[in-house]
Amino acid sequence: MKWYVLYTRHHHERAVYDRLRQKGFEAFLPLAVIWRQAKGGLRQASIPLFPRHIFVRCYLEMYTHLELITMPGVIRLLEDAEGQIVAVPEAEMRVLQQLSGAGVPLARAPYPAEGEGVHVVQGPLRGIRGVLLRGAPTTLLVPLPTLRAGVAIGIGQTQVAPNADVWGRQTPSHSPEG
């Protein structure tokens, strides 16, 4: 089974997610917490981290494909530039699920990210690799190449270690002598 991305109608993510779950599909809808103005003041609200996108894990056979794209609220399955349906690598899904389950505020970020490659060494995000943007506040940008997007997380500089690039390859701290 592979993970695919459903592209939905505007503001139909939760309804499509519920329909997928009712039909027995494994679905994932990452959420971001934001503050909204309400009558009584500010209140927290959860919104989709990637608007109009829902992840679904299945064997994509002809019948399943037809069932997915005819579901109310679904427009299509996400495709690449050549028109091929995009399958999200398992490693990217694990990172996205770890980010969503960490209980930290998430925000969508630009892709590609430029900065110092780091990996998180402590806390609920341990093992996550990304790009560190120093400033106030310090931000970790985690790239998701398949979606051509990233996720931004506020993080303490003591929680990360340098010398790891965002793709998981160790980068040397000095050049070897030959």
N, C-alpha and C positions, 0 to 999 in steps of 0.2 A: 504494500500500500504506500502511496505517496501523498504528499500534501500539495494541494492546488489552491488557487486564489479565485474566489468568486467576486465579480464586480457587480455591485448592487445599485438599485435606484437610490437617489439621495434620501437619507434618513430612514432607510429600510434595513439597516444592518441588524438590529436586534430582532426584528420580525423574521428575517431570513435565518438568523442564527437559531431562533426557537423552532422554526419549521424543520431545519436540518436535524436538530436534536430529536424532535418528535418522530422523524423518519428513520432514526437510528444511525445517522452519520456522526462521525467524530468531527466536531467543529470547534473552532477557536476564534474568539473575538477579543483581541487585546484592547484594553481600555486605558485612557489617560484621565486623571483627575484634574479638573479645573475649578476655578472659583467663578461663580456667576452672581450677578446682581439680582436679587429677588425683592419682594415687597418688604420682608422683614430684615433686609440687609444682605450681606454676602452669604452664599451657601455653596457647598461642594456639589459638583456634578460629575458623573462619569460619561465620557464621550469616546467614540471609537478612536484609537490611536492612528489608524489608517482609514480615514473616511471612505466609505463605499467598498471596503475590502473585508472579506471574511475568508478564513482559512478552513479548508475541508480536507479530511484525510479519507481516501477511498481508492479502490481499484477503478480506474477510469476506463470502463468499457462503454460500448455504444449506448446501452440502456441506461447506465448510470449518468453518462454525459447528458443524455436527453432529459432524464429526471431532474438533474441539477439546473439546466438552462431553462426549463419550463416552469420552475418553481416561481410563484408570485414574488416579485421584488428583485429577482436575479436578472441581470442584463446579459452577462456572458462570463465565461472563464477567461482569466487573464492570459494573454498571448504575448509572445516576444515579437520583435520586428519582422521576423520571417513568417509570422502567423502560426507558430507552433505553441501549443498550450504549455504554459510555464509550470514546472514542478519545483516546489521550494525544497532545497536540500534539508535533510533531517537536522544537520548541525545548526542551520539558521533557525529552524523551528525551535530547537532546544534553547537557543539563546533568547529568542523572543518569549518563550514560555517562562524561562527563568527571570527575565526582566519583569514580566507581568505579575509573576507570583512573589516578587521581592518586597512588595509593599512600599515602594518608593515612587515619588512622582515622576512620570514619564512625559516626554513631549516628542513630537515628530521633529526630525532634524534634517538638514540638507545632506545630499550625497554627491560626490565623495567628500569625506571629511579630511581636513589637513591639520596636522599638529603632531604632537609627540605620541608615539605608539606606546601603550601601557597595557597591563593586565591587572585586574582587581585581585588583591591578595587577602582581603578580609571582609567580613560582612555577608549579607544575603546575595551579593552580586559576585562572590568569589569565583574566579575562573573566567569571567567575562573579559574579552579583549576589545579595545577601542582606542580612540584618539582623545588625548587630554587637552582641553583648552583651559589654560590658566587665566584666572581673572577673579572677579567677584560676582557670582560664586564660581568655583571651579566646576567645570562641566565635562562629563565623559560622553563622547559621541560614539555610538556603536553602529557600525555600518551593516546594512542588510542589502548585499549586492543584487540579489534576485529581484527585490522590489525597487531598487535604485533609490533607496531612502535610508534614513538612519533614525536612531532613537537617542535623545538627549536625556541625561540623568545628572542631577547635582550630586557631587561626590567630594569627600575630603581627600586632600592630597596624600594623607598618610595611609589611605586605603589602597593605593595603587603602587605598582612597581614598574620602572621603565624597562627598556630593552626588549620589548616584545612588539612585533608589528600587529596590525589589526587582523591579519589573516592567520595568525597562530605560528608563524615561523620565528624562530629566535634570531634577533639581529645582534651582530657582534658589537661589543662596547669599544673595541679597537680593531684596527686592521691587522690581520696576521702577517707575520714576516715570512718572506718566501725565499 
